[in-house]
Amino acid sequence: MLQRIRRMLIKEFLQMLRDPRMRIAIFGVPVIQMTIMAFALTTDVMNIRTAVLDMDKTPSSRELITAFTSSRYFRVVTNLTSDGEITPLLDHGEVRVVLTIPFGFERDILSERTAAVQLITDGTDSNSTAIGLGYASIVINEFSDKKQTERLETKGLTTSPLQVETVARAWFNTNQESKYYYVPSLVATMLFIFSMLLTSIGIVREKEIGTIEQVMVTPIRGLEFILGKTIPYMLTGYISMTIMLFVAYLIFGIHVKGSLLLLYILSGIYLAGNIGIALIISVSAETQQQALLTSFMILMPCVMLSGFMFPITNMPAPVQVATWLNPMRWYLVILRGIVMKSIGIQVLWPAILAQTALSVSFIVIAASRFRKTLS
């Protein structure tokens, strides 16, 4: 078995890399596109998952919380009891914003002193964070204006020093630079696009030039054939990813904060899933044109529904369920978690499990479809 796979790998590498234009397409184009798009990309956010830590527990603090929940921008999903609960929620991505109301909030308001509240945000998505902070400022300013109006009407004053101050802190991406969000996302996108396009024409090309008949008369099995088609494109995907990560560090100053080994292992699972989809397309198509058109039909929905451009939580419930079958969705969670948050398997295991299940399923389906073409 290993000897047959080894021969298959040699054939694939020779066929894939002997054309200089193909080498440029595999190793050069993804890096160039990632770099250009990273410079070019610099998008309304609703129902931001919010946690509340109310240490004051007074009518004024509850009124401020109501102001947040009654707006269409924030959705309070949990109420916290201590500071120690904040970090796990942000690490797991369960909330995007934490509203902290300190003890003495109402006392400061009644004493006509500046009352402070804190907003802690998940800075991995700098665009959504900036928009969320803008919404929060609007809500807090309206609350402050309301309290000032109430005091003026009560005391018959014309001016009031009453003010609620917002202290914001971004978690993970302190300066809210968009490059830390877009560049890792572009790495995932480029890997998805090129692993799909290049692999999808692999088997079809052999059908068109007639070499598939030579493979059919060999004793190679369906799974061995699929592995022989998968491994070369995985290796070239690894090389492309390494170059893109190096360019991201060299030009944009983005480095992997978490485990590089874990990132590479999980990237292999992601690449295997992408190549599995492409091989399903390839064994089902009769011409390279059919394979490419089918790939483009799959690529656009996968990229758009991955959480790259639009938050998945803003999508309709049926669409959110459909994204579970999108390998890019889970890889973005993994990539951002390792690169930006420095988190590991203990936090990322749901995404890892989903990614692995999809990859294995796609490879098995591709192998079974190939056996059908031989029968």
Residue pairs with C-beta under 8 A, 6 or more apart in sequence:
1 221
1 224
4 218
4 219
4 220
4 221
4 224
4 228
5 224
5 227
5 228
5 231
8 220
8 224
8 225
8 227
8 228
8 229
9 228
9 231
9 232
11 228
12 202
12 228
12 229
12 231
12 232
13 232
16 22
16 26
16 198
16 232
16 233
16 236
17 23
17 26
25 194
25 198
26 194
26 198
26 236
26 240
27 236
27 239
27 240
27 243
29 194
30 190
30 191
30 193
30 194
30 240
30 244
31 190
31 240
31 243
31 244
31 247
33 186
33 190
34 183
34 186
34 187
34 189
34 190
34 244
34 247
34 248
35 247
35 251
37 182
37 186
38 179
38 182
38 183
38 186
38 248
38 251
38 252
41 178
41 182
41 186
42 178
42 182
43 127
43 309
43 310
44 131
45 73
45 128
45 131
45 132
45 135
45 311
45 314
46 72
46 73
46 314
47 72
47 73
47 74
47 75
47 313
47 314
48 73
48 74
48 75
48 96
48 97
48 128
48 132
48 135
49 75
49 77
49 94
49 95
49 96
49 97
49 313
50 68
50 74
50 75
50 76
50 77
50 95
50 96
50 97
50 98
50 99
51 76
51 77
51 78
51 79
51 80
51 85
51 86
51 89
51 94
51 95
51 97
51 98
51 99
52 65
52 68
52 76
52 78
52 79
52 80
52 98
52 99
52 101
53 79
53 80
53 81
53 82
53 83
53 85
53 86
53 98
53 99
53 100
53 101
54 61
54 62
54 65
54 79
54 101
55 100
55 101
55 102
55 103
56 101
56 102
56 103
56 104
56 105
56 106
58 105
58 106
59 106
60 105
60 106
60 109
60 147
61 101
61 105
61 106
63 143
64 101
64 105
64 117
64 140
64 143
64 164
65 76
65 99
65 101
67 139
67 140
67 142
67 143
68 74
68 76
68 99
68 136
68 139
69 75
69 76
71 135
71 139
73 132
73 135
73 136
73 139
74 97
74 132
74 135
74 136
74 139
77 94
77 95
78 89
78 94
78 95
80 86
80 89
80 98
86 98
86 100
86 120
89 95
89 98
90 98
90 120
90 122
90 171
90 172
91 341
91 343
91 347
92 347
93 122
93 333
93 337
95 122
96 121
96 122
96 125
96 128
96 129
96 132
97 119
97 120
97 121
97 122
97 132
97 136
98 119
98 120
98 121
99 117
99 118
99 119
99 136
100 117
100 118
100 119
100 120
101 117
102 116
102 117
102 118
105 115
105 116
105 117
106 115
108 114
108 115
108 116
109 115
109 147
109 162
109 164
112 151
112 160
112 161
112 162
113 161
114 161
114 163
114 164
114 165
115 163
115 164
115 165
116 164
116 165
116 166
116 167
117 140
117 164
117 165
117 166
117 167
118 166
118 167
118 168
118 169
119 133
119 136
119 166
119 167
119 168
119 169
120 168
120 169
120 171
121 129
121 132
121 133
121 168
121 169
121 170
121 171
122 129
122 170
122 171
122 172
123 129
123 170
123 171
123 172
123 173
123 174
123 176
123 180
124 172
124 173
124 180
124 181
124 336
124 340
124 341
125 181
125 311
126 170
126 173
126 176
126 177
126 178
126 180
126 181
127 178
127 181
128 311
129 170
129 173
129 176
130 176
133 168
136 166
136 168
137 166
140 164
140 166
143 164
144 162
144 163
144 164
147 162
147 164
148 160
148 162
148 163
151 157
151 160
151 162
152 158
152 159
152 160
170 176
172 340
172 341
173 180
173 181
173 340
179 252
179 254
180 254
180 340
181 336
183 248
183 252
183 254
184 248
184 254
184 332
184 335
184 336
184 339
184 340
185 308
185 332
185 335
185 336
186 244
187 241
187 244
187 245
187 248
187 335
188 270
188 306
188 308
188 328
188 331
188 332
188 335
189 303
189 306
189 308
189 328
190 240
190 244
191 237
191 240
191 241
191 267
191 270
191 271
191 274
192 274
192 299
192 302
192 303
192 327
192 328
192 331
193 299
193 303
194 237
194 240
195 233
195 237
195 271
195 274
195 275
195 278
196 274
196 275
196 277
196 278
196 295
196 298
196 299
197 278
197 292
197 295
197 299
198 233
198 236
198 278
199 229
199 230
199 233
199 274
199 275
199 278
199 279
199 282
200 278
200 279
200 281
200 282
200 285
200 291
200 292
200 294
200 295
201 282
201 288
201 291
201 292
202 229
202 233
202 278
202 279
202 282
203 212
203 229
203 279
203 282
203 283
203 370
204 282
204 285
204 286
204 287
204 288
204 290
204 291
205 288
206 212
206 215
207 286
207 287
208 287
208 288
215 225
216 374
220 228
222 367
222 368
222 370
222 371
222 374
223 367
225 367
225 370
226 279
226 363
226 366
226 367
226 370
229 275
229 279
230 272
230 275
230 276
230 279
230 363
233 271
233 275
234 268
234 271
234 272
234 275
237 267
237 271
237 274
237 275
238 264
238 267
238 268
238 271
241 267
245 256
248 254
249 255
254 339
256 263
256 338
256 339
257 338
257 339
257 340
257 341
257 342
258 337
258 338
258 339
258 341
258 342
258 343
258 344
259 338
259 344
262 338
262 344
262 345
263 334
263 335
263 338
263 339
266 331
266 334
266 338
266 348
266 352
266 355
267 331
269 352
269 355
269 356
269 359
270 327
270 328
270 330
270 331
270 334
270 355
270 359
272 359
272 362
272 363
273 327
273 355
273 358
273 359
273 362
273 363
274 327
275 363
276 359
276 361
276 362
276 363
276 365
276 366
277 298
277 327
277 362
278 295
279 362
279 363
279 366
279 370
280 362
280 365
280 366
280 369
281 291
281 294
281 295
281 298
282 291
282 366
283 366
283 369
283 370
283 373
284 294
284 369
285 291
285 294
301 326
302 326
302 327
302 328
303 309
303 328
304 310
305 312
305 315
305 319
305 322
305 323
305 326
305 329
306 323
306 326
306 328
306 329
306 332
307 323
307 329
307 332
307 333
308 328
308 332
312 320
312 323
312 329
313 320
315 323
323 329
324 354
325 358
327 355
327 358
327 359
330 351
330 352
330 354
330 355
330 358
331 351
331 355
333 348
333 351
334 348
334 351
334 352
334 355
337 343
337 347
337 348
337 351
338 344
338 348
341 347
345 352
